[in-house]
Amino acid sequence: MSFAQKIKNGNRPFTVAGPCSAESEEQVLKICKQIATNESVQLLRAGIWKPRTRPNSFEGLGAIALPWLVRAGKENNLPVTTEVANKKHVELALAAGVDVLWIGARTTVNPFAVQEIADAVKGIDIPVMIKNPVNPDLQLWLGAFERFENVGITDLTAIHRGFSVYNHPRYRNVPSWEIPIALNENRPDLPIICDPSHITGNRGLLLEVSQKAMDLNFDGLMIETHPNPNEAWSDAAQQVTADGLKSILDQLVLRSKEVSREVEIVLEELRSDVKLLDDQLFDLLGARMKLSEDVGRLKRENNITILQQEHWTKVIAERIASRGDYRLTQNFVRQFMDAIHLESIRHQTKVMNPETGSKENGKKS
């Protein structure tokens, strides 16, 4: 059975744990020994090379730390993994005896780097885990898996670690759950592990995001652990102790994928009601766009711009103010109304500028 199959078919959550960075042999051996007593932990991790945003940040100890990680794995009878970002990293990690490689988000975003690593492991039987790219691009993520498959590497696992955004009030990297869901839709064969450490950047939110991942049927978790998190050389705020890791895993509610026949009957009735409402909703949206085309004709006849910002600002404010009446969040109302507005603009453009509008309407994404 391949590594990926063990994750996919084993007990949830398959847990990857260990320090963000290997800081000393003592640190690596100590924390790995502590977390290995937890039966959910099935893969040890440590950052050897750290692709940091700023050059004066701690960028890892490099190859000198590889034997520490490998030794920790052997002493605790667990496989080990580390991040590789180029061909040289691959060669050094494999020579040291690392069992699993992972591709980081800053590497996944670069097809040239992904291809270099794929070529470096061609012909080698090695599992590879691939994090999502830093930007929310499903095609880049899918493309990374395809590059490895093209060189014969099929033991692949996805890691969802969120997506970069400027100054988000809650997350270090926004989860954008719709993207890993779309990945699973395209590649249901791939196991998906969630990395709540990098999504949250805050140990206080790890349980919440881990539970969300389990509720969305993710196969596992990657959680950074450190003997003294507050003194960690990198990403101190998002790391937990071995006891903290145990607490998170113990509190998770693991729900069944299976549905009994009795429950399935009730679900089908509810889903039928939902479908009826969805049908009505799309009928209304179709009627809404016909009115948008009427608005476009009126604007064309009177030489008025499509975007009337003052009116649109008023519409958004009214909808957000009344969101509680519909039991909807402000974020959903904003995204939903923005989507309707963009589609309305497309319909108005089609009427006001028939040549441009028809080309845009027929354009493939």
C-alpha positions as CSV (number, residue, x, y, z in Angstrom):
1,M,0.0,0.0,0.0
2,S,1.4,3.4,-0.9
3,F,1.9,6.3,1.5
4,A,-1.1,8.2,0.0
5,Q,-3.3,5.1,0.3
6,K,-2.4,4.7,4.0
7,I,-3.5,8.3,4.6
8,K,-6.7,7.9,2.5
9,N,-7.7,4.6,4.0
10,G,-6.4,4.9,7.5
11,N,-7.9,6.3,10.7
12,R,-8.5,10.0,10.7
13,P,-6.8,12.3,11.3
14,F,-3.5,11.2,9.9
15,T,-1.3,13.6,11.7
16,V,2.0,15.2,10.7
17,A,3.8,16.9,13.6
18,G,7.1,18.4,14.5
19,P,8.9,21.8,14.8
20,C,8.6,24.5,12.2
21,S,12.4,24.6,12.1
22,A,15.1,22.2,13.3
23,E,17.1,24.4,15.7
24,S,19.3,21.8,17.4
25,E,19.7,18.1,17.6
26,E,18.5,18.1,21.2
27,Q,15.4,20.1,20.2
28,V,14.4,17.8,17.3
29,L,15.0,14.6,19.2
30,K,13.1,15.9,22.3
31,I,9.9,17.1,20.6
32,C,9.8,14.1,18.2
33,K,10.0,11.7,21.1
34,Q,7.3,13.6,22.9
35,I,4.8,13.7,20.1
36,A,5.5,10.1,18.9
37,T,3.7,8.8,22.0
38,N,0.5,10.1,20.4
39,E,-0.9,7.3,18.2
40,S,-2.5,9.8,15.8
41,V,1.0,11.1,14.8
42,Q,2.2,9.0,11.9
43,L,4.8,11.3,10.3
44,L,7.5,13.5,11.8
45,R,8.3,16.8,10.3
46,A,11.0,19.5,10.7
47,G,12.0,22.4,8.5
48,I,15.6,22.1,7.3
49,W,15.5,24.9,4.7
50,K,13.1,27.7,5.4
51,P,12.0,30.0,2.5
52,R,11.5,33.2,4.4
53,T,9.9,36.4,3.2
54,R,12.7,38.6,4.4
55,P,16.4,37.8,4.0
56,N,17.4,38.5,7.6
57,S,14.9,36.0,9.0
58,F,16.1,32.6,10.1
59,E,16.2,30.5,7.0
60,G,17.0,27.1,8.5
61,L,20.2,25.3,9.5
62,G,20.4,23.4,6.2
63,A,21.8,20.0,5.6
64,I,23.5,19.8,9.0
65,A,20.1,19.2,10.5
66,L,19.0,16.3,8.3
67,P,20.6,13.6,10.3
68,W,18.8,14.9,13.4
69,L,15.4,14.4,11.8
70,V,16.3,11.0,10.3
71,R,17.6,9.8,13.7
72,A,14.4,11.0,15.4
73,G,12.4,9.0,13.0
74,K,14.4,5.8,13.5
75,E,14.3,6.1,17.3
76,N,10.6,6.5,17.3
77,N,9.8,4.1,14.5
78,L,8.1,6.8,12.4
79,P,8.8,8.1,8.8
80,V,10.0,11.7,8.5
81,T,9.5,14.5,6.0
82,T,10.9,17.9,5.2
83,E,10.4,20.6,2.7
84,V,12.5,20.7,-0.5
85,A,12.6,23.7,-2.9
86,N,15.2,22.6,-5.5
87,K,17.2,19.7,-6.9
88,K,20.0,20.1,-4.4
89,H,17.6,19.9,-1.5
90,V,16.2,16.7,-3.0
91,E,19.6,15.1,-3.4
92,L,20.6,15.9,0.2
93,A,17.3,14.8,1.7
94,L,17.3,11.5,-0.1
95,A,20.9,10.8,0.7
96,A,20.2,11.4,4.4
97,G,17.3,9.0,4.4
98,V,14.2,11.3,4.5
99,D,11.1,9.1,3.8
100,V,8.7,11.7,2.4
101,L,9.3,15.0,0.6
102,W,7.0,18.0,0.7
103,I,6.8,20.9,-1.7
104,G,6.1,24.3,-0.1
105,A,3.6,26.9,-1.2
106,R,6.3,29.3,-2.4
107,T,7.6,26.5,-4.6
108,T,4.3,25.3,-5.9
109,V,3.6,28.7,-7.3
110,N,6.6,28.3,-9.6
111,P,6.2,25.7,-12.4
112,F,9.9,25.8,-13.2
113,A,10.9,24.9,-9.6
114,V,8.2,22.2,-9.5
115,Q,9.5,20.7,-12.7
116,E,13.1,20.8,-11.5
117,I,12.1,18.8,-8.3
118,A,10.0,16.4,-10.4
119,D,12.9,15.7,-12.7
120,A,15.2,15.2,-9.7
121,V,13.0,12.4,-8.3
122,K,12.2,10.7,-11.6
123,G,12.7,7.0,-11.3
124,I,12.8,7.1,-7.4
125,D,10.1,5.5,-5.3
126,I,9.4,8.4,-3.0
127,P,6.1,9.9,-1.7
128,V,5.6,13.6,-2.3
129,M,3.2,16.0,-0.5
130,I,2.4,19.2,-2.3
131,K,1.1,22.3,-0.6
132,N,-1.2,24.7,-2.4
133,P,0.4,27.7,-4.1
134,V,0.5,30.9,-2.1
135,N,-2.1,32.4,-4.4
136,P,-5.5,30.9,-4.8
137,D,-4.9,29.2,-8.2
138,L,-6.4,25.7,-8.5
139,Q,-4.8,25.1,-11.9
140,L,-1.3,25.7,-10.5
141,W,-2.0,23.2,-7.7
142,L,-3.3,20.6,-10.2
143,G,-0.4,21.3,-12.5
144,A,2.1,20.5,-9.8
145,F,0.6,17.0,-9.3
146,E,0.6,16.5,-13.0
147,R,4.3,17.4,-13.4
148,F,5.2,14.6,-10.9
149,E,2.8,12.1,-12.5
150,N,4.4,12.8,-15.8
151,V,7.8,11.6,-14.5
152,G,6.2,8.5,-12.9
153,I,5.7,9.8,-9.3
154,T,2.1,8.8,-8.3
155,D,2.3,8.5,-4.5
156,L,1.0,12.0,-4.0
157,T,-0.8,13.9,-1.2
158,A,-2.2,17.4,-1.1
159,I,-1.6,19.8,1.8
160,H,-4.0,22.8,2.2
161,R,-2.2,25.6,4.0
162,G,-4.3,28.6,3.0
163,F,-3.6,31.5,0.6
164,S,-1.7,34.8,1.0
165,V,-3.7,37.9,1.6
166,Y,-2.8,41.4,2.8
167,N,-3.5,42.1,6.5
168,H,-6.4,39.8,7.1
169,P,-7.9,40.4,10.5
170,R,-8.2,36.8,11.5
171,Y,-6.0,34.5,9.4
172,R,-2.4,34.4,8.4
173,N,-3.4,32.7,5.2
174,V,-7.1,32.6,4.4
175,P,-8.4,29.0,4.1
176,S,-10.6,29.7,1.0
177,W,-12.2,26.2,1.6
178,E,-13.8,26.2,-1.9
179,I,-10.4,25.6,-3.5
180,P,-9.4,22.4,-1.7
181,I,-13.1,21.3,-2.2
182,A,-12.6,22.0,-5.9
183,L,-9.3,20.0,-5.8
184,N,-11.1,17.1,-4.3
185,E,-13.8,17.4,-7.0
186,N,-11.1,17.2,-9.7
187,R,-8.9,14.7,-8.0
188,P,-10.9,12.5,-5.5
189,D,-8.0,10.0,-5.5
190,L,-5.7,12.4,-3.7
191,P,-5.7,12.5,0.1
192,I,-5.9,16.0,1.5
193,I,-4.1,17.1,4.7
194,C,-4.9,20.5,6.3
195,D,-2.1,22.7,7.7
196,P,-4.0,24.8,10.3
197,S,-0.7,26.2,11.7
198,H,-0.1,28.2,8.5
199,I,-3.7,29.0,8.0
200,T,-4.1,30.6,11.4
201,G,-0.7,31.8,12.4
202,N,-2.2,31.6,15.9
203,R,-2.2,28.5,18.1
204,G,-5.5,29.7,19.7
205,L,-7.3,29.0,16.4
206,L,-5.8,25.6,15.6
207,L,-8.6,23.6,17.1
208,E,-11.3,25.6,15.3
209,V,-9.7,25.2,11.8
210,S,-8.7,21.5,12.5
211,Q,-12.4,20.8,13.3
212,K,-13.5,22.5,10.1
213,A,-11.1,20.4,8.1
214,M,-12.4,17.2,9.7
215,D,-16.0,18.3,9.1
216,L,-15.1,18.8,5.4
217,N,-13.8,15.2,5.3
218,F,-10.0,16.1,5.1
219,D,-7.8,13.0,5.7
220,G,-5.3,14.6,8.1
221,L,-3.6,17.5,9.8
222,M,-0.1,19.0,9.8
223,I,0.4,20.8,13.1
224,E,3.7,22.4,14.1
225,T,4.9,21.4,17.6
226,H,7.9,22.7,19.6
227,P,9.2,21.9,23.1
228,N,9.1,25.7,23.9
229,P,6.9,27.4,21.3
230,N,7.4,30.9,22.6
231,E,11.1,30.6,22.1
232,A,10.9,29.1,18.6
233,W,13.3,30.6,16.0
234,S,10.5,30.8,13.4
235,D,6.7,31.0,13.5
236,A,6.5,31.0,17.3
237,A,2.9,32.1,17.6
238,Q,1.5,29.2,15.6
239,Q,3.3,26.3,17.3
240,V,2.1,24.2,20.2
241,T,3.7,21.8,22.7
242,A,3.2,18.1,22.5
243,D,0.6,18.4,25.2
244,G,-1.1,21.2,23.2
245,L,-1.1,18.9,20.2
246,K,-2.7,16.1,22.2
247,S,-5.3,18.5,23.5
248,I,-6.3,19.5,20.0
249,L,-6.5,16.0,18.7
250,D,-8.4,14.8,21.8
251,Q,-11.1,17.5,21.3
252,L,-11.8,16.8,17.7
253,V,-15.2,15.4,16.9
254,L,-14.7,12.9,14.1
255,R,-17.9,12.4,12.2
256,S,-18.7,9.4,10.0
257,K,-18.6,9.4,6.2
258,E,-21.2,6.7,6.1
259,V,-25.0,7.4,6.0
260,S,-27.6,4.9,7.2
261,R,-30.5,4.1,4.9
262,E,-32.9,5.8,7.4
263,V,-30.9,9.0,7.4
264,E,-30.4,8.9,3.7
265,I,-34.2,8.9,3.1
266,V,-34.6,12.1,5.2
267,L,-31.6,13.7,3.6
268,E,-33.0,13.0,0.1
269,E,-36.3,14.7,1.2
270,L,-34.4,17.8,2.4
271,R,-32.2,17.9,-0.6
272,S,-35.3,17.7,-2.8
273,D,-36.6,20.8,-1.0
274,V,-33.3,22.5,-1.4
275,K,-33.2,21.8,-5.1
276,L,-36.7,23.3,-5.5
277,L,-35.5,26.5,-3.9
278,D,-32.3,26.5,-6.0
279,D,-34.4,26.2,-9.1
280,Q,-36.5,29.1,-8.0
281,L,-33.4,31.1,-7.1
282,F,-31.9,30.6,-10.6
283,D,-35.2,31.4,-12.3
284,L,-35.2,34.7,-10.3
285,L,-31.6,35.4,-11.3
286,G,-32.5,34.8,-14.9
287,A,-35.3,37.3,-14.6
288,R,-33.0,39.7,-12.8
289,M,-30.5,39.6,-15.7
290,K,-33.4,40.3,-18.2
291,L,-34.1,43.5,-16.2
292,S,-30.3,44.3,-16.3
293,E,-30.5,44.2,-20.1
294,D,-33.5,46.6,-20.0
295,V,-31.4,48.9,-17.8
296,G,-28.5,48.6,-20.3
297,R,-30.8,49.6,-23.2
298,L,-32.0,52.7,-21.3
299,K,-28.4,53.7,-20.5
300,R,-27.4,53.2,-24.1
301,E,-30.2,55.4,-25.4
302,N,-29.3,58.1,-22.9
303,N,-25.5,57.7,-23.2
304,I,-25.1,56.8,-19.5
305,T,-22.2,54.9,-18.0
306,I,-22.8,51.3,-16.9
307,L,-21.4,51.8,-13.4
308,Q,-23.4,54.2,-11.2
309,Q,-21.2,54.0,-8.1
310,E,-23.5,56.0,-5.8
311,H,-26.4,53.8,-6.6
312,W,-24.3,50.6,-6.2
313,T,-22.9,51.8,-2.8
314,K,-26.4,52.4,-1.6
315,V,-27.6,48.9,-2.7
316,I,-24.7,47.2,-1.0
317,A,-25.3,49.1,2.3
318,E,-29.0,48.2,2.3
319,R,-28.4,44.5,1.7
320,I,-25.6,44.3,4.4
321,A,-27.8,46.2,6.8
322,S,-30.7,43.7,6.3
323,R,-28.5,40.5,6.2
324,G,-29.7,39.5,9.7
325,D,-33.3,39.1,8.4
326,Y,-32.0,36.3,6.1
327,R,-29.6,34.7,8.5
328,L,-26.7,35.5,6.3
329,T,-23.2,36.7,7.1
330,Q,-21.9,40.0,5.9
331,N,-19.1,38.3,3.9
332,F,-21.6,36.1,2.0
333,V,-23.9,39.0,1.3
334,R,-21.0,41.0,-0.1
335,Q,-19.7,38.2,-2.3
336,F,-23.1,37.3,-3.5
337,M,-24.1,40.8,-4.4
338,D,-20.7,41.4,-6.1
339,A,-21.2,38.3,-8.2
340,I,-24.7,39.5,-9.2
341,H,-23.3,42.9,-10.0
342,L,-20.6,41.6,-12.2
343,E,-23.0,39.4,-14.1
344,S,-25.4,42.4,-14.4
345,I,-22.5,44.5,-15.9
346,R,-21.8,41.7,-18.3
347,H,-25.4,41.7,-19.5
348,Q,-25.5,45.5,-19.8
349,T,-22.2,45.5,-21.7
350,K,-23.7,43.0,-24.1
351,V,-26.5,45.4,-24.8
352,M,-24.6,48.6,-24.8
353,N,-21.6,47.4,-26.8
354,P,-22.9,44.4,-28.8
355,E,-19.6,43.6,-30.5
356,T,-17.5,43.7,-27.3
357,G,-20.2,42.1,-25.2
358,S,-20.7,39.1,-27.6
359,K,-16.9,38.5,-27.6
360,E,-16.8,38.6,-23.8
361,N,-19.8,36.3,-23.5
362,G,-18.2,33.7,-25.8
363,K,-14.7,33.9,-24.1
364,K,-13.5,30.7,-22.5
365,S,-11.9,31.0,-19.1
